[in-house]
Amino acid sequence: MNLLSINSRITLLGAVAPADVISLTANSSVNRESILNSLQTSFQFPDYFGGNFDAAYDLLLDQVDTLKQATVWRFSIDSKAAVDEQALACWQQLMEDLIDYASVKGIELDVELYIKSC
């Protein structure tokens, strides 16, 4: 499985994930639906959330706007999960765009992806 593009600014970790990790896996799969549902639940998106990466980006911009200090967002996927590589690439691009936005605002936002053993 080719998890992240070679030039990613997302830290890929094989360590035990901390308690505050957001799992992108649901029903042994990492796909568009599992990723967006995880984001919606973890970041408490409103009911009108459109269920797509563009809407997630807009709502996560609001989250970044509230940050007052360096922040780490931690995510995980199960190592044996079936991964939709296109959906994971969309998540990666979303996270990198948010890192860029935070940087422009003078906020350090780091994103970590833990690979959990099942």
C-alpha positions in Angstrom: 0.0 0.0 0.0 1.4 3.4 -1.0 0.3 5.5 1.9 1.5 9.0 1.2 3.2 10.7 -1.6 6.9 10.9 -1.2 7.0 14.7 -0.6 4.3 14.7 2.1 4.6 17.0 5.1 2.5 14.5 7.1 4.5 12.5 9.6 4.0 8.7 9.1 4.5 6.7 12.3 4.5 3.0 13.0 4.4 3.7 16.8 1.5 3.1 19.2 -1.0 5.8 18.7 -1.9 8.2 21.6 -5.3 8.3 23.1 -6.4 11.4 21.1 -5.9 9.8 17.7 -8.7 10.0 15.1 -9.2 6.7 13.3 -9.8 6.9 9.6 -10.7 3.2 9.4 -14.3 1.9 9.6 -15.4 -1.6 9.0 -11.8 -2.6 8.1 -11.7 0.0 5.3 -10.2 3.4 4.7 -12.3 5.1 2.1 -14.0 8.4 1.3 -16.9 7.7 3.6 -14.8 6.5 6.6 -12.5 9.5 6.3 -15.3 12.1 6.0 -17.3 10.5 8.8 -14.2 10.5 11.1 -13.6 14.2 10.4 -17.3 15.0 10.9 -17.4 13.3 14.2 -14.1 14.3 15.6 -14.3 18.0 14.6 -18.0 18.2 15.3 -19.1 19.4 11.9 -22.6 20.8 11.8 -25.6 18.9 10.5 -25.4 20.7 7.2 -22.0 19.3 6.4 -22.0 18.4 2.7 -20.2 15.1 3.1 -17.3 16.0 0.6 -13.7 17.0 0.9 -14.4 20.6 -0.2 -17.0 21.1 2.6 -14.6 19.4 5.1 -11.9 21.9 4.0 -14.1 24.9 4.6 -15.1 23.6 8.1 -11.6 22.7 9.0 -10.4 26.2 8.0 -12.7 27.4 10.8 -11.0 25.0 13.2 -7.6 26.3 12.2 -8.8 29.9 12.7 -9.4 29.0 16.4 -5.9 27.7 17.0 -3.9 29.9 19.4 -0.7 27.7 19.6 1.2 25.0 17.8 -1.2 22.0 17.4 -0.8 18.4 16.3 -3.7 16.5 14.7 -3.2 12.8 15.0 -4.9 10.2 12.7 -4.6 6.5 12.4 -5.4 3.7 10.0 -5.3 0.0 10.6 -2.4 -1.7 8.8 -4.6 -4.5 7.4 -7.5 -2.2 6.3 -8.5 -2.1 2.7 -7.3 1.4 1.6 -8.9 3.4 -1.2 -5.7 5.1 -2.3 -7.6 7.9 -4.1 -9.5 8.8 -0.9 -6.4 8.7 1.2 -4.7 11.0 -1.4 -7.6 13.4 -1.1 -7.2 13.3 2.7 -3.5 13.9 2.4 -4.1 16.9 0.1 -6.7 18.3 2.5 -4.3 18.1 5.4 -1.4 19.6 3.5 -3.7 22.5 2.4 -4.7 23.1 6.0 -1.0 23.0 7.1 -0.3 25.7 4.5 -3.2 27.8 5.6 -2.2 27.6 9.2 1.4 28.5 8.3 0.2 31.7 6.5 -1.7 32.6 9.7 1.5 32.0 11.7 0.2 28.9 13.4 2.2 25.7 13.4 -0.1 22.8 12.5 1.4 19.3 12.3 -0.4 16.2 11.1 0.6 12.7 12.1 -0.6 9.4 10.6 -0.2 6.3 12.8 -0.3 2.9 11.2 -2.0 0.6 13.8 -1.5 -3.1 13.8 -4.8 -5.0 13.8 
